[in-house]
Amino acid sequence: MAAASSSHKLTSPSKSPEVISGMFNRIAQTYDLLNDCMTGGMHRVWKAQACQALHLEPGAMALDVCTGTGDMANLLSRHVGPKGQVIGIDFSDQMLAIAQKRFSHIDNIQWHQGDALALPFPDNHFDGCLISFGLRNVSSVHQALSEMVRVTKPGGWVVNLDTASDCRNPLFWLYFSWVMPMLGNFLAKDRYAYQYLFQSTKTFESPQGIQSIFQSLGLVNTGIRYFGLGSVALQCGQKPEGL
Ligand SMILES: C[S@@+](CC[C@H](N)C(=O)[O-])C[C@H]1O[C@@H](n2cnc3c(N)ncnc32)[C@H](O)[C@@H]1O
């Protein structure tokens, strides 16, 4: 394990809905600015790759779980085109308020307030379903992915994009544990939220572990891709016919 991280003895931070939604409500106003600052804008490239991995056709129905301020829903809306439909769901009203404001001019996105662990949609409803930088925050990774698989149609893809707990680059861990909380303190006035980012990454399921959950839920053609010098990982899998 990287030298910078081995001195930290971490337990998983609280993932209670009140704590997590409260934290995102607090940082909603500066969330997009911080994303651009912390990744040098690279999160946009990774998100575009995650959208591609859903293999959506024009006219498709797509779900963006933990949509936050709506970046992914916006990208997906372009993929599915005017005849398609995108739903972005999140439990933070303040994050959703920003999403609605940013993308009020886009007709084919609907915003829902709701829980990723109990998606309010029927089985086999969407042509593709993704979650971006959200899975790390839920109290049950298995339950969230199980819900995503349930609402995806056979033949459709499920995609997760998030920070990678198995990153071996010590500079990344230094950056995550020191620079990001300082930036968070300076720009969002919330050091805790950006310390949480480090803690939740460090204690998160590994990309291989997430891929194993994909497989245990019956997804096929699973794969992993790394971005950002191994600091971010994408897992994808396809729901087979009959599942
Ligand atoms: C780091 S943000 C990611 C936002 C966006 N997907 C992105 O990539 O920029 C995580 C989001 O997940 C939401 N979230 C966390 N747990 C959730 C849950 N159980 N149900 C719904 N939303 C949840 C938070 O409110 C927050 O908006």
The ligand as an ORCA input file, in Angstrom:
! r2SCAN-3c Opt
* xyz 0 1
  C     -20.359     12.756     -5.506
  S     -22.006     13.128     -5.965
  C     -22.035     12.554     -7.643
  C     -22.934     13.394     -8.515
  C     -22.872     13.086    -10.006
  N     -23.309     11.750    -10.295
  C     -21.479     13.304    -10.555
  O     -20.884     12.351    -11.071
  O     -20.993     14.431    -10.508
  C     -22.884     11.840     -5.140
  C     -24.394     12.049     -5.170
  O     -25.006     10.836     -4.700
  C     -26.171     11.194     -3.976
  N     -26.525     10.043     -3.139
  C     -25.747      9.404     -2.245
  N     -26.400      8.359     -1.698
  C     -27.631      8.331     -2.283
  C     -28.757      7.473     -2.156
  N     -28.773      6.423     -1.313
  N     -29.832      7.723     -2.914
  C     -29.855      8.787     -3.768
  N     -28.823      9.639     -3.929
  C     -27.715      9.411     -3.201
  C     -25.764     12.440     -3.223
  O     -26.872     13.191     -2.788
  C     -24.914     13.153     -4.273
  O     -25.690     14.053     -5.033
*
